[in-house]
Each structure stands twice: as structure tokens, then as C-alpha cells.
Amino acid sequence: MPRPPAFPTKPSPAARLVACVFVLLCALGAVGGGAGQDVTAQTSVLSGSVVDEEERALPGANVVVQNEDGTKGTSTDTDGRFEIGRLAPGPARVTAQFVGYQAAEKTIMLEAGRTHTIRFALEPAVVEIEEVVVTAQTRRQRLSEVPIAVTALTAADLEESRVSSVEDYAALTPNLTFASTGRRSESDITIRGVSNLGGQSNAYGVYVDGLNVTPSSSDIAINPALLDIARIEILRGPQGTHFGRNAIAGAVNITTAKPHHQVAATIEGGVERFGTQQGSAMVNLPLADGLALRTTGFYEQSDGFIDDIGLANNTNSHEAWGLRSKLRYQPLQRLIIDASVSHNTFDQGYRTMVPSAAVNPALESILEALGEPGGVREGQGVFPANNARISTDAAFRSRLSTTTLTGRVAYHFDAFSVIAQSGWIESSSATLGEEDNTARDIITGDVEETLTALSQEVRVQSRRDDAATWLVGATYTDDETQFFINRFFGRDFPLAPFLSAAPPFRFDQTRTRRTTESVGLFGEVERKLWNERLNVLLGLRYTYDDVRSETDGETFALSTNPDNPAFPGAFVERENSGSVSFQDVSPRLALTYRLTESTNVFAAIARGYKAGGFKENQVQGDPTFDEETLWNYELGLKSNGWNRRLRLDASLFYMDWSDLQVNSVDVSTGTPIFETQNAAEASSFGAELEARAIPVNGIEVGGSLGLLDATFDSFPAANVEGAERDLSGGPLPRAPEWTASGFLRYDHSFSERLRGFIRGAVAYTGERYEDIAARAPFRVPGHAVVDLSLGLQTDRARVRVYAENAFANEYFVGIRASSLSLSGLQVSPRPRLFGAELAVTLF
């Protein structure tokens, strides 16, 4: 029987050494081939430099060599030089690239064992100002073709300028002024001197994806959160044909980003002075064939900069959050269905306001009774020495909450499209607590305001860009605003011992309900003439408004005269209601002439209309006030010149009002009563200029300039706190003579992927008044504000640090002339802010 094989034994050390030497000799023989040959003798080396047209080195330029063995690349050093070794002999293609320059390419024959030298002189890339496409006339057009004065801000503009609210884009627009009374829900804008001086409807429209979020003058939805915005268009002058009733001053058209059929996600976060933290996120998902969903959300909280030295410990801290989801479904090539839902909530503490040295003349008698005619002070001081301190005894909180739903269906036939859009909005605003703005228990209150609005629009418009384009449509809107007011006298009210009940003594309880039902019919046709150099546009809108108003409640009519039998006062019952209707036909005519391929001039005439309504005090005279109308005459020029490196928009305008609606306050009865009057005539004329240029690669400059002269031409019987005055020839409120803005941005490429930028901007708003009588206490001084930022960015990330109001200029953007503020007129200051933010594209 054979023996099984034995396990192999371990070789001896000597045997292992012999084996290693044998393997090494075989390897040397194999790679040596012919004795003494060098590897580098079989390959080539490529070296050289990359410079610009002025022989300046371009560090970080990418150089790539492609041949039969594949691709090799490198980047230039600080002197613009490069070297690539171990290249196989033979033909090769060499490419040099640098951001901001045109790529260059050369072909070279590489020889074995040689070092080849090559030099690239790159020429600047052709850089142009972006051609902006707008929907100012409900169809996509190049900005230069639209016969309207429009400031168009793209998503890149909004990101670069850090636009997050109406105050930010107002600073970038000529003859657009922003005013605030310390709360997000109490903001107002003025366009070419036209603002909400009075009446029950807004003088302008703010549209988000086609839905007017400001149908009434309550203003509670005027400042929507600007999140995931694709474009903002600010249209100046009457826009009734396209944007419905009451767009007498103009319209703000906000377009949010639409869902698309690719996965995308971004996150952003930032920190800012005064304990401010903010974050947002966006996710875009394709759900099925033809179906996509885009959802965005944000959260922000801040400690605020207001410091309360009184007992209430009030600050202007805030907390805000919001969410929006948009769904797009395209089951057919010709059919597109869009739906969206959004919600925003903004909780705030005390108003962003501090006392000024002035007092409301309407409160002089009460302040004298308190023994402090100059206003109640408790050591907080007045602006500008004090821009962050208040003194109060009662807590103050406010909340603004807005929910919107929109739906849009569009079907595109060969020659025309049929579009139907519906919208619903519910917005509520509430304040609770401190009203007298002092450290004494004098006046507290709670005010609630709600807005609900339903809108429906159907239009048919041509699709083909033929010699004539047209559209016809109809709208229906139904909006309702309700106010609930309760106010109380406290124990420190000077006449508290004489009141019929112990404090808190309710002296005002009012409920007001206003509704407006409106129907509109509109149409427009545009015709090309003279070899398509001349466009003639004619539009027409018919509007019918049915306005209803109901007011009930009781107000304590105060008397400070002990000899008055009703001393210290008596309750006055108020119960008023009624209905009134208005009709209007507003035409529009515009001529556009193409001077050159890049320059258009236009002339336009348009009529604006704003519905009338009911006076709050209906016991005297006519209980209604009339509609407000104006004619706008305009000449403009739009040009993209200098090889499309310069964009220029300029316009001259004249606006002529009839029956301008103006609010006034009557204090002659002992309690403030608000009333709307019709000023006989008013006018404004001015000029606007916007420019943007790229003088050299890497540098962009731009700015705007607005000149305005807006006056009451005839207002002989103005009610100024119960006294009749002639304000003819006086300036309109909130209408500064000058507005201006400018920016300079410098971009630098460190490599093909990494870029850096520095940006500086300045905005100037001239002196204006918040009062129809242009009285000194209501003067807002002119001010200039400088913002600075710098950052780094790649294709997927951006980091930035910034300073707003970088030089800590002492200014304010509004005056609150409350007839209850006993600490004096309050002003809304803006401190210096600095912060940092990071944005990352995940997909």
C-alpha cells in the first residue's frame, strides 16, 4: 500500500535567498530589454504658459492633453506656467480654459524623448447682459419689447441683492418708496406718488403666481415671504388691462419657481446680528410621467434689537415660518395643470419703533391733561439719540397668518390658448396689549383683522407671433375684510376717577365688515406695421364694483372740560350700513418703434381706476366717497447696446388725477374718527432711468434714478384733524423728489470651479412727508444706505458674509401717527446688520 504524500517542508533560508535572487534577475532582464534604456526616452513632456491678451499670467487655468493613450490634465501655477510629463509620442490635441475667457485649442506632434513648449494667449469671452423675459402682459416677452416701465429682477438678482421683502426690492426701483409702521402687516409702498392715502381698496396690486394677495387696503398680505422666487416684475403706471381693478399705481408681479422633471434639492442657512437664525430648503421631485412636485419651506427667529427699560420687557423679537407646495401635471402635450398651496405665519413682539421728539397734534389736549405736553417720557430718550429703547408697562404681541390656494389650467390649441385660473386667500392679523407706548397703565387694546378673497379669471389669447396678437378675458372677484377693535382705559388715565366703571374701562368697541364684488371684461390687440418696425397696441377694460359696508359699535366721546354736562364723556352708538356700485371703462394705447435691432422707443397712454366706498363717519353729509381716476402719459426708451454689454431703460411720465382719495382724522368730537375725502385734482410728473453694464470682464455695475414732483393741484377744503385747510399746491405724502440706487460687483475666478465676488450697493431715498398737510412732525429725512458683501461659490455651494447699513447711518423708514401713542410719534429705525449664510445644492 503506497504511503500518502508527506506535507511539504519549509525551505531553508539559503534556498529562499537563492529563489529571490533568481526572480530579481529575471525581472531585470524582462524590463531592461536592451541594456541601459531610460523610460523617459520613450515618452514626451509638454510645458508652456497661459496668459491673457495683455500677456498677464492666468493662474489656475486648466490645460488638457488628449491623444491615443487617453487624457491628461493640470492647472497653471501662480506664474501661469504648466508641465505635463510621460506623454506617448504621436499627434495630440491640447486645450486651455479659464473662466471668463474663450477656450483655445492647438494640435501638436509629440516626439519621444523631447520636451515641447506651447503657449496660449486667451481672449476674453463674449460677456453679455442677460436678456430678461417677463410676463408683464400675461405672455412671455423680452423686456425690451414691453411698452411699460418695468423693473425686472431675476432669481440671480434676488440672490445677489439678498431680496427677502418688499423693502428690499423697493430700494432697487426708481420712484418706488417703502413705508412701515413697525409690523410686517403694516407696510405700504408708493409708486410715482400713488399710494394708499385713503379709500378701501389698494392703489396697486401684488400678484403671486397670478393671484392678487392685496385686494383691499387692509395691507395685511402686502409683504409675502419671498422664497424660491423665479422673478419679480415691478410695473409702474396703471395696469388695469392685465392686472385687474385698482392697479392704478402699478403692480408687483411675483413668479415662483415651477416644478420640473428632474430631482433637485437645496438647503440654505444663516446667522445674523441680534440672535437671528434662518434656514430654508427646497425639494423638487418627478412623481410620474408628466407629474412633478416642488416644495419649499423656511424658518426664522430673532431676538430683535429693541430693549424695553420699562416693566413689560417688550422686544421686537420675531418668529416666522412658511411652506409652499406646487404641483404640475401635464397629461397631454397641450394641457398643463398647476396647483399650489402656501402658508406663512409671522409672530412678532413689540413694533420695530422708538419714540421721536415730535407729538401728534391730535393728542395735544390729552397730553396737556397728563401734564406732559411734549409726550410722556420715562428715560428712554428719542430718536436719533435713542434708536433701540422703549419704556412700556404692558406686553405687546402681534401675528400675521396667510394661506393661499391657486389652480391654473391651460390648454394650447394651434392658434390660441385657453387659460383659467382660480385663487383663494385667507389672511388674519391680530395685535394685543400696549397701545399708549408708555410705562403707565393708560391705554391697552386688541385689534383683529381678517381678509378672505376669491378670484377667478378666464382668458383666451393668441399663440402665434403673427402680425397681430390678441387676448380677451373676464374676471370675477369677491373679497371681504373684517375689523374687530376693543380698547381700554387703564388706572393711570387722567380721567379714570371720573369714569362710570373701574379700569380697565372699555372705551371703544367697533366691528366693521366690508365686501367688494367685482366683474371685469378686458381685451387687447397688438398689430405690427411698417415692416414690423412699429407695434400698435390697444387695450380696454370694463369694471363693475359692488361695495358694501357695515359698521356697528360704540365709542366713548371724551370731554376734558369739567363744565361740559357730559364730562368726562359719553358713549356714542355707531351703526352704519349701505351698498354702492361703481362702473368704469379704462383704455390703453401704446406705440412701440424699433429704431435698431437693439433699441426700441415707446409712447403710451393709460387710464387708471380705483373704486370708491363708504365713510366711517356717516352722520354728516354724503356717506360715500367717489372713485379715483387718473391718466398716465409716458415716453420711454429701451436699449441693449455696446455688444449687449449695456442695458438701458428710460422713461418720462405725467400723471393727472381726479378725485384722489385721502384719509383724514376728525378729533373735533373728542374721539378720533377716520374719514375718506376726495381731493379735487392732483398730478405727478417725473423721469426714471435704469442702467446695467459690464465694462470689463469680471466687473458689473448698475443702478437706477428716479425724479418725481407730485402735488395736490386743487384741494381747497381738506379736513386736517377737524380743521378745514387749503392744501392746493402742497406735496403728496410719501413722494420723495429723488430716489436712486447703484451697485458694483467684482468677480474673480480662482479656478474653473471656485469663484469669489465682492459687491457694494447704495440706495438713496429723498425727504418726504407722511402727512397730507406736510407738517414738520411728519417729516422723514432723506437717507442713503450702503450694503457690502463678499463670498465664495462653486457650482454647488455658496458662502457669503455681509453688512447691511454698513456705516450705521441713523435713519428710519416710516412714522406711526397713532392717536393713542402718548410717548409721541414713533419712527421705524433700521440698525446695522451683519451676518453670514451658506447655500448648498444637494442635487
Solvent accessible surface area in square Angstrom, and as a share of the most:
residue,aa,sasa,rsa
1,M,227,1.01
2,P,121,0.76
3,R,220,0.80
4,P,113,0.71
5,P,129,0.81
6,A,94,0.73
7,F,188,0.78
8,P,128,0.81
9,T,125,0.73
10,K,167,0.71
11,P,75,0.47
12,S,60,0.39
13,P,100,0.63
14,A,69,0.54
15,A,49,0.38
16,R,121,0.44
17,L,120,0.60
18,V,104,0.60
19,A,56,0.43
20,C,86,0.52
21,V,73,0.42
22,F,131,0.54
23,V,98,0.56
24,L,107,0.53
25,L,111,0.55
26,C,70,0.42
27,A,48,0.37
28,L,104,0.52
29,G,53,0.51
30,A,83,0.64
31,V,124,0.71
32,G,30,0.29
33,G,71,0.68
34,G,34,0.33
35,A,109,0.85
36,G,85,0.82
37,Q,134,0.60
38,D,84,0.43
39,V,94,0.54
40,T,75,0.44
41,A,50,0.39
42,Q,111,0.50
43,T,28,0.16
44,S,0,0.00
45,V,41,0.24
46,L,0,0.00
47,S,16,0.10
48,G,1,0.01
49,S,16,0.11
50,V,0,0.00
51,V,15,0.09
52,D,3,0.01
53,E,88,0.39
54,E,107,0.48
55,E,109,0.49
56,R,134,0.49
57,A,41,0.32
58,L,11,0.06
59,P,57,0.36
60,G,13,0.13
61,A,0,0.00
62,N,30,0.15
63,V,0,0.00
64,V,47,0.27
65,V,2,0.01
66,Q,70,0.31
67,N,30,0.16
68,E,149,0.67
69,D,108,0.56
70,G,37,0.36
71,T,83,0.48
72,K,89,0.38
73,G,50,0.48
74,T,48,0.28
75,S,61,0.39
76,T,9,0.05
77,D,74,0.38
78,T,117,0.68
79,D,97,0.50
80,G,0,0.00
81,R,122,0.44
82,F,13,0.06
83,E,117,0.52
84,I,12,0.06
85,G,31,0.30
86,R,149,0.55
87,L,6,0.03
88,A,21,0.16
89,P,53,0.33
90,G,14,0.13
91,P,86,0.54
92,A,4,0.03
93,R,110,0.40
94,V,0,0.00
95,T,29,0.17
96,A,0,0.00
97,Q,76,0.34
98,F,25,0.11
99,V,54,0.31
100,G,30,0.28
101,Y,45,0.17
102,Q,84,0.37
103,A,63,0.49
104,A,27,0.21
105,E,104,0.47
106,K,85,0.36
107,T,108,0.63
108,I,36,0.18
109,M,117,0.52
110,L,3,0.02
111,E,81,0.36
112,A,53,0.41
113,G,51,0.49
114,R,119,0.43
115,T,82,0.48
116,H,15,0.07
117,T,102,0.59
118,I,16,0.08
119,R,106,0.39
120,F,1,0.00
121,A,50,0.39
122,L,1,0.01
123,E,107,0.48
124,P,48,0.30
125,A,27,0.21
126,V,114,0.66
127,V,40,0.23
128,E,85,0.38
129,I,14,0.07
130,E,105,0.47
131,E,54,0.24
132,V,6,0.03
133,V,47,0.27
134,V,0,0.00
135,T,32,0.19
136,A,0,0.00
137,Q,0,0.00
138,T,26,0.15
139,R,60,0.22
140,R,173,0.63
141,Q,16,0.07
142,R,111,0.41
143,L,7,0.03
144,S,16,0.10
145,E,60,0.27
146,V,1,0.01
147,P,6,0.03
148,I,9,0.05
149,A,6,0.05
150,V,3,0.02
151,T,6,0.03
152,A,8,0.06
153,L,14,0.07
154,T,18,0.10
155,A,50,0.39
156,A,65,0.51
157,D,14,0.07
158,L,15,0.07
159,E,59,0.27
160,E,22,0.10
161,S,29,0.18
162,R,51,0.19
163,V,14,0.08
164,S,69,0.44
165,S,18,0.12
166,V,2,0.01
167,E,44,0.20
168,D,46,0.24
169,Y,4,0.01
170,A,4,0.03
171,A,46,0.36
172,L,41,0.21
173,T,4,0.02
174,P,1,0.00
175,N,4,0.02
176,L,6,0.03
177,T,6,0.04
178,F,21,0.09
179,A,6,0.05
180,S,7,0.04
181,T,32,0.18
182,G,5,0.05
183,R,15,0.05
184,R,52,0.19
185,S,3,0.02
186,E,55,0.25
187,S,3,0.02
188,D,10,0.05
189,I,1,0.00
190,T,3,0.02
191,I,0,0.00
192,R,0,0.00
193,G,1,0.01
194,V,1,0.01
195,S,6,0.04
196,N,24,0.12
197,L,19,0.09
198,G,3,0.03
199,G,9,0.09
200,Q,22,0.10
201,S,7,0.04
202,N,1,0.00
203,A,1,0.00
204,Y,2,0.01
205,G,3,0.03
206,V,1,0.00
207,Y,21,0.08
208,V,30,0.17
209,D,38,0.20
210,G,43,0.41
211,L,8,0.04
212,N,32,0.16
213,V,6,0.04
214,T,5,0.03
215,P,11,0.07
216,S,11,0.07
217,S,26,0.16
218,S,19,0.12
219,D,24,0.12
220,I,4,0.02
221,A,7,0.05
222,I,0,0.00
223,N,13,0.07
224,P,30,0.19
225,A,23,0.18
226,L,27,0.13
227,L,32,0.16
228,D,39,0.20
229,I,20,0.10
230,A,36,0.28
231,R,29,0.11
232,I,0,0.00
233,E,1,0.00
234,I,0,0.00
235,L,0,0.00
236,R,8,0.03
237,G,1,0.01
238,P,8,0.05
239,Q,13,0.06
240,G,16,0.16
241,T,8,0.05
242,H,15,0.07
243,F,15,0.06
244,G,13,0.12
245,R,23,0.08
246,N,8,0.04
247,A,4,0.03
248,I,0,0.00
249,A,0,0.00
250,G,0,0.00
251,A,0,0.00
252,V,0,0.00
253,N,11,0.06
254,I,2,0.01
255,T,18,0.11
256,T,0,0.00
257,A,19,0.15
258,K,95,0.40
259,P,7,0.05
260,H,71,0.32
261,H,88,0.39
262,Q,131,0.58
263,V,83,0.47
264,A,15,0.12
265,A,8,0.07
266,T,38,0.22
267,I,81,0.41
268,E,82,0.37
269,G,31,0.30
270,G,11,0.11
271,V,89,0.51
272,E,33,0.15
273,R,84,0.31
274,F,54,0.23
275,G,34,0.32
276,T,9,0.06
277,Q,98,0.44
278,Q,50,0.22
279,G,29,0.28
280,S,27,0.17
281,A,46,0.35
282,M,19,0.08
283,V,63,0.36
284,N,0,0.00
285,L,71,0.35
286,P,51,0.32
287,L,90,0.45
288,A,60,0.46
289,D,143,0.74
290,G,15,0.14
291,L,41,0.20
292,A,0,0.00
293,L,52,0.26
294,R,24,0.09
295,T,40,0.23
296,T,5,0.03
297,G,17,0.16
298,F,42,0.18
299,Y,100,0.38
300,E,42,0.19
301,Q,46,0.20
302,S,8,0.05
303,D,84,0.44
304,G,17,0.16
305,F,31,0.13
306,I,5,0.02
307,D,77,0.40
308,D,13,0.07
309,I,82,0.41
310,G,22,0.21
311,L,159,0.79
312,A,23,0.18
313,N,118,0.61
314,N,10,0.05
315,T,43,0.25
316,N,11,0.06
317,S,27,0.17
318,H,37,0.17
319,E,79,0.36
320,A,4,0.03
321,W,112,0.39
322,G,4,0.04
323,L,94,0.47
324,R,28,0.10
325,S,30,0.19
326,K,20,0.09
327,L,66,0.33
328,R,44,0.16
329,Y,87,0.33
330,Q,53,0.23
331,P,56,0.35
332,L,101,0.50
333,Q,159,0.71
334,R,92,0.34
335,L,32,0.16
336,I,29,0.15
337,I,59,0.30
338,D,22,0.11
339,A,47,0.36
340,S,19,0.12
341,V,66,0.38
342,S,17,0.11
343,H,48,0.22
344,N,40,0.21
345,T,7,0.04
346,F,32,0.13
347,D,27,0.14
348,Q,11,0.05
349,G,1,0.01
350,Y,3,0.01
351,R,16,0.06
352,T,23,0.13
353,M,0,0.00
354,V,0,0.00
355,P,3,0.02
356,S,15,0.10
357,A,77,0.60
358,A,24,0.19
359,V,26,0.15
360,N,9,0.04
361,P,36,0.23
362,A,18,0.14
363,L,5,0.03
364,E,84,0.38
365,S,63,0.41
366,I,37,0.19
367,L,1,0.00
368,E,113,0.51
369,A,52,0.40
370,L,27,0.14
371,G,56,0.53
372,E,44,0.20
373,P,84,0.53
374,G,47,0.45
375,G,4,0.04
376,V,0,0.00
377,R,70,0.26
378,E,51,0.23
379,G,65,0.62
380,Q,0,0.00
381,G,32,0.30
382,V,41,0.23
383,F,25,0.10
384,P,70,0.44
385,A,95,0.74
386,N,0,0.00
387,N,58,0.30
388,A,27,0.21
389,R,89,0.32
390,I,3,0.01
391,S,3,0.02
392,T,1,0.00
393,D,39,0.20
394,A,21,0.16
395,A,64,0.50
396,F,6,0.03
397,R,120,0.44
398,S,8,0.05
399,R,124,0.45
400,L,15,0.08
401,S,24,0.15
402,T,19,0.11
403,T,38,0.22
404,T,19,0.11
405,L,81,0.41
406,T,25,0.15
407,G,27,0.26
408,R,71,0.26
409,V,66,0.38
410,A,0,0.00
411,Y,68,0.26
412,H,42,0.19
413,F,87,0.36
414,D,87,0.45
415,A,43,0.33
416,F,70,0.29
417,S,5,0.03
418,V,50,0.29
419,I,7,0.03
420,A,35,0.27
421,Q,23,0.10
422,S,46,0.30
423,G,4,0.03
424,W,86,0.30
425,I,0,0.00
426,E,81,0.36
427,S,0,0.00
428,S,43,0.28
429,S,8,0.05
430,A,40,0.31
431,T,12,0.07
432,L,114,0.57
433,G,12,0.12
434,E,3,0.01
435,E,9,0.04
436,D,1,0.00
437,N,8,0.04
438,T,0,0.00
439,A,30,0.23
440,R,80,0.29
441,D,27,0.14
442,I,1,0.01
443,I,9,0.05
444,T,35,0.20
445,G,4,0.04
446,D,35,0.18
447,V,33,0.19
448,E,84,0.38
449,E,23,0.10
450,T,47,0.28
451,L,2,0.01
452,T,47,0.27
453,A,11,0.08
454,L,87,0.43
455,S,28,0.18
456,Q,62,0.28
457,E,42,0.19
458,V,65,0.37
459,R,25,0.09
460,V,40,0.23
461,Q,17,0.08
462,S,18,0.11
463,R,121,0.44
464,R,129,0.47
465,D,113,0.59
466,D,76,0.39
467,A,42,0.33
468,A,33,0.26
469,T,15,0.09
470,W,99,0.35
471,L,5,0.02
472,V,79,0.46
473,G,13,0.13
474,A,40,0.31
475,T,22,0.13
476,Y,75,0.28
477,T,32,0.19
478,D,56,0.29
479,D,7,0.04
480,E,39,0.17
481,T,5,0.03
482,Q,41,0.18
483,F,38,0.16
484,F,70,0.29
485,I,36,0.19
486,N,31,0.16
487,R,48,0.18
488,F,49,0.20
489,F,10,0.04
490,G,4,0.04
491,R,173,0.63
492,D,59,0.30
493,F,6,0.03
494,P,39,0.24
495,L,19,0.09
496,A,11,0.09
497,P,113,0.71
498,F,117,0.49
499,L,19,0.10
500,S,111,0.72
501,A,53,0.41
502,A,81,0.63
503,P,48,0.30
504,P,102,0.64
505,F,12,0.05
506,R,102,0.37
507,F,16,0.07
508,D,16,0.08
509,Q,66,0.29
510,T,9,0.05
511,R,78,0.28
512,T,14,0.08
513,R,76,0.28
514,R,62,0.22
515,T,14,0.08
516,T,15,0.09
517,E,56,0.25
518,S,6,0.04
519,V,62,0.36
520,G,1,0.01
521,L,95,0.47
522,F,14,0.06
523,G,18,0.17
524,E,15,0.07
525,V,69,0.40
526,E,15,0.07
527,R,120,0.44
528,K,46,0.20
529,L,70,0.35
530,W,181,0.64
531,N,142,0.73
532,E,103,0.46
533,R,80,0.29
534,L,26,0.13
535,N,32,0.16
536,V,41,0.23
537,L,3,0.01
538,L,98,0.49
539,G,1,0.01
540,L,93,0.46
541,R,13,0.05
542,Y,70,0.27
543,T,4,0.02
544,Y,77,0.29
545,D,0,0.00
546,D,20,0.10
547,V,4,0.02
548,R,104,0.38
549,S,6,0.04
550,E,64,0.28
551,T,9,0.05
552,D,48,0.25
553,G,18,0.17
554,E,49,0.22
555,T,9,0.05
556,F,14,0.06
557,A,19,0.15
558,L,23,0.11
559,S,16,0.10
560,T,63,0.36
561,N,79,0.41
562,P,98,0.62
563,D,127,0.66
564,N,56,0.29
565,P,142,0.89
566,A,43,0.33
567,F,49,0.20
568,P,13,0.08
569,G,14,0.13
570,A,48,0.37
571,F,82,0.34
572,V,73,0.42
573,E,132,0.59
574,R,35,0.13
575,E,147,0.66
576,N,25,0.13
577,S,79,0.51
578,G,29,0.27
579,S,72,0.47
580,V,37,0.21
581,S,55,0.35
582,F,20,0.09
583,Q,116,0.52
584,D,13,0.06
585,V,77,0.44
586,S,10,0.07
587,P,41,0.26
588,R,20,0.07
589,L,69,0.35
590,A,1,0.01
591,L,72,0.36
592,T,16,0.09
593,Y,72,0.27
594,R,62,0.22
595,L,80,0.40
596,T,72,0.42
597,E,150,0.67
598,S,38,0.25
599,T,21,0.12
600,N,19,0.10
601,V,43,0.25
602,F,13,0.05
603,A,35,0.27
604,A,12,0.09
605,I,67,0.34
606,A,10,0.07
607,R,52,0.19
608,G,4,0.03
609,Y,12,0.05
610,K,2,0.01
611,A,1,0.01
612,G,3,0.03
613,G,0,0.00
614,F,13,0.06
615,K,36,0.15
616,E,49,0.22
617,N,11,0.06
618,Q,34,0.15
619,V,118,0.68
620,Q,110,0.49
621,G,73,0.70
622,D,85,0.44
623,P,52,0.33
624,T,30,0.18
625,F,5,0.02
626,D,71,0.37
627,E,56,0.25
628,E,4,0.02
629,T,20,0.12
630,L,1,0.00
631,W,87,0.30
632,N,6,0.03
633,Y,91,0.35
634,E,12,0.05
635,L,107,0.53
636,G,9,0.09
637,L,55,0.27
638,K,5,0.02
639,S,18,0.12
640,N,15,0.07
641,G,19,0.19
642,W,139,0.49
643,N,124,0.64
644,R,74,0.27
645,R,41,0.15
646,L,59,0.29
647,R,35,0.13
648,L,55,0.27
649,D,19,0.10
650,A,34,0.26
651,S,8,0.05
652,L,107,0.53
653,F,8,0.04
654,Y,88,0.34
655,M,0,0.00
656,D,57,0.30
657,W,1,0.00
658,S,53,0.34
659,D,52,0.27
660,L,4,0.02
661,Q,1,0.00
662,V,0,0.00
663,N,67,0.34
664,S,7,0.04
665,V,37,0.21
666,D,17,0.09
667,V,41,0.23
668,S,84,0.54
669,T,64,0.37
670,G,32,0.31
671,T,14,0.08
672,P,48,0.30
673,I,22,0.11
674,F,103,0.43
675,E,27,0.12
676,T,10,0.06
677,Q,29,0.13
678,N,42,0.22
679,A,0,0.00
680,A,46,0.36
681,E,90,0.40
682,A,0,0.00
683,S,13,0.08
684,S,0,0.00
685,F,108,0.45
686,G,8,0.08
687,A,30,0.23
688,E,7,0.03
689,L,71,0.35
690,E,28,0.13
691,A,36,0.28
692,R,43,0.16
693,A,14,0.11
694,I,14,0.07
695,P,51,0.32
696,V,82,0.47
697,N,43,0.22
698,G,29,0.28
699,I,51,0.26
700,E,34,0.15
701,V,52,0.30
702,G,15,0.15
703,G,25,0.24
704,S,11,0.07
705,L,75,0.37
706,G,0,0.00
707,L,64,0.32
708,L,6,0.03
709,D,65,0.34
710,A,7,0.05
711,T,34,0.20
712,F,0,0.00
713,D,64,0.33
714,S,33,0.21
715,F,6,0.02
716,P,78,0.49
717,A,50,0.39
718,A,0,0.00
719,N,23,0.12
720,V,13,0.07
721,E,37,0.17
722,G,41,0.39
723,A,55,0.43
724,E,134,0.60
725,R,102,0.37
726,D,95,0.49
727,L,14,0.07
728,S,48,0.31
729,G,58,0.55
730,G,20,0.19
731,P,59,0.37
732,L,4,0.02
733,P,2,0.01
734,R,48,0.18
735,A,17,0.13
736,P,3,0.02
737,E,99,0.44
738,W,106,0.37
739,T,8,0.05
740,A,31,0.24
741,S,18,0.12
742,G,21,0.20
743,F,32,0.13
744,L,96,0.48
745,R,26,0.09
746,Y,97,0.37
747,D,53,0.27
748,H,78,0.35
749,S,15,0.10
750,F,101,0.42
751,S,38,0.25
752,E,84,0.38
753,R,175,0.64
754,L,64,0.32
755,R,58,0.21
756,G,6,0.06
757,F,7,0.03
758,I,102,0.52
759,R,20,0.07
760,G,23,0.22
761,A,18,0.14
762,V,66,0.38
763,A,23,0.18
764,Y,86,0.33
765,T,27,0.16
766,G,5,0.04
767,E,78,0.35
768,R,8,0.03
769,Y,50,0.19
770,E,30,0.14
771,D,16,0.08
772,I,22,0.11
773,A,13,0.10
774,A,28,0.21
775,R,48,0.17
776,A,81,0.63
777,P,45,0.28
778,F,8,0.03
779,R,101,0.37
780,V,0,0.00
781,P,48,0.30
782,G,31,0.30
783,H,22,0.10
784,A,44,0.34
785,V,23,0.13
786,V,37,0.21
787,D,53,0.27
788,L,79,0.39
789,S,14,0.09
790,L,95,0.47
791,G,8,0.08
792,L,75,0.37
793,Q,42,0.19
794,T,50,0.29
795,D,104,0.54
796,R,134,0.49
797,A,38,0.29
798,R,37,0.14
799,V,65,0.38
800,R,6,0.02
801,V,71,0.41
802,Y,12,0.05
803,A,24,0.19
804,E,48,0.21
805,N,6,0.03
806,A,13,0.10
807,F,146,0.61
808,A,46,0.36
809,N,55,0.28
810,E,101,0.45
811,Y,22,0.08
812,F,16,0.07
813,V,11,0.06
814,G,1,0.01
815,I,11,0.05
816,R,28,0.10
817,A,47,0.36
818,S,20,0.13
819,S,19,0.12
820,L,19,0.10
821,S,2,0.01
822,L,2,0.01
823,S,0,0.00
824,G,1,0.01
825,L,2,0.01
826,Q,0,0.00
827,V,4,0.02
828,S,0,0.00
829,P,3,0.02
830,R,53,0.19
831,P,28,0.17
832,R,95,0.35
833,L,40,0.20
834,F,104,0.43
835,G,13,0.13
836,A,33,0.26
837,E,27,0.12
838,L,92,0.46
839,A,12,0.09
840,V,40,0.23
841,T,46,0.27
842,L,83,0.41
843,F,133,0.55
